[in-house]
Amino acid sequence: MFGVADDGVNVAFTGATMEDLAVYVVKRGSMEKVYKLPGLAIVSDVRGDLIVGSGILSGNPLSMEIFLLDTGKGEFRVYTPRPGSVNKNPVIVGDSIVFESNAFNPKRNELLRLDLSSLEVGSVKFTFKDYEEYAPIEHTLYKFQDNSWVVAGKREGRTRLFLDGKLVYSAKGVINGAAHYRGRVYISYTSLKTPSKLLELDLVRGSSRPILESKPPEDVERSMGEVGFTYVSSFDGLQIPVFYIESKLAGRPGPTVVYVHGGPWAEVADSWSAIIASLVASGFNVVAPNFRGSTGYGESFRQLDIGDPGGGDLEDVASISRWAWEGGLADRLFIMGYSYGGYMTLWAMASKPDLYECGVAGASVADWEEMYELSDAIFRLFIETLFAGNRELLRERSPVSRVSEIKKPICIIHPQNDTRTPLKPILKLMGLMLEKGKTFEAHIIPDMGHVVNTVDDAMKIILPAILFLSRCLGKPYEPSPP
């Protein structure tokens, strides 16, 4: 189930089976499959009989289109303001739809409004000019509430909050949620140093106060040094954005973990991460590359790994790893990731066997061909899109094809009930590593699926990873003094 939306009465979502991907509606306690989708698409909003969403509906993996499904009339329409453009995350506002699009500006996702009656499209206009001057690359939220537009625009992994285009909050970090009510704005905010907290902004008085906040343990807080952001030139000159956070326990230079995010259509932003915080508190500097294919830096950047997963993106990770070493941040390099980041860890340990001392691969892909056969409809469509239909590349870019090239120890952590990256190919990889005498340890988590939902889930990944990395470092793990 993906892309759940509700209007207080109806619930609509995208559901996947082994056979197909479809839109489902829950109404008055009963669920109905209402439309089989023609491509990889996800519901984003519902109002009565109208359901909207976006996805790859034209057959072009480099574009995304809006869909409008009227369940009352049984009509399904696909809309794009320009063929080949990327349009996503539509929300219903009155008699129109507002969505992000790069149709008229390829460098950023602008907010466009589609009139449902005339199908005419235009830009969303605000009263104040701060939003235009900031020119965000994308958005973490946009909604019309209490007669005002509430918009969180993002660029370079950080957001700013605007009310009718006026800047109202700009602290370093990420705003994940916001609501406007009678002169006050309530926001959910986080950063790499700050767990999520709820703030109230009094727009009349110009003041703010925390309503709910959580702080990291004192020893974790004391371990955190500088948080930085920069661009690093990759093998082909492409500028790769990267966040880094220094550990006061590691020093400079010190042991450094290259943390590879999942997705690959995701990013590491200036947002709290239990894994990154745990690594820092355990005495590791952390470097987090937003390799080609990451979101947050424009659609052209995101599309660069389509048809080339494990190619240019791996070289980006390697370039940033060398930057950390040559720039004096790292004296030893380790690599860790989860999901696509777990795949990249396995792939890097086989493809760049002398670059890292050890690797931690969580919920990873070991064999793209076998994963395709084991996947449901939505993940088969995902793999077809990512590889641009190149079935030969599935075999070529699978870690099982390069087991003999692995030199350094690997820690494999994998949920037993994972349907997104199934366990079976990992067991095959482990068998091959045993046959070839490779050094590894494995942690199979029996009561967990792919998604990390709870603190307990996170600890089942973090604890074996930290213990393994500490052994790789040559010393047992010792908690910071209180």
Secondary structure, DSSP 8 states (H G I E B T S, - for coil): -EEEEE-SS-EEEEEE-SS-EEEEEEETTEEEEEEE-SSEEEEEEEETTEEEEEEE-SS-TT-BEEEEEETTTTEEEEE-SSTT-BEEEEEEETTEEEEEE-SS-TTS-EEEEEETTT--EEE---SSSHHHHH--SEEEEEEEETTEEEEEEEETTEEEEEETTEEEE--SSEEEEEEEETTEEEEEEEETTEEEEEEEEETTTTEEEEEEE----HHHHHHEEEEEEEEEE-TTS-EEEEEEEEETTT-SSEEEEEEE-SSSS----SS--HHHHHHHHTT-EEEEE--TT-SSS-HHHHGGGTT-TTTHHHHHHHHHHHHHHHTTSEEEEEEEEETHHHHHHHHHHHHSTTT-S-EEEES--S-HHHHHHHS-HHHHHHHHHHTTT-HHHHHHT-GGGGGGG--S-EEEEEETT-SSS-HHHHHHHHHHHHHTT--EEEEEETT--SS--SHHHHHHHHHHHHHHHHHHHTS-------
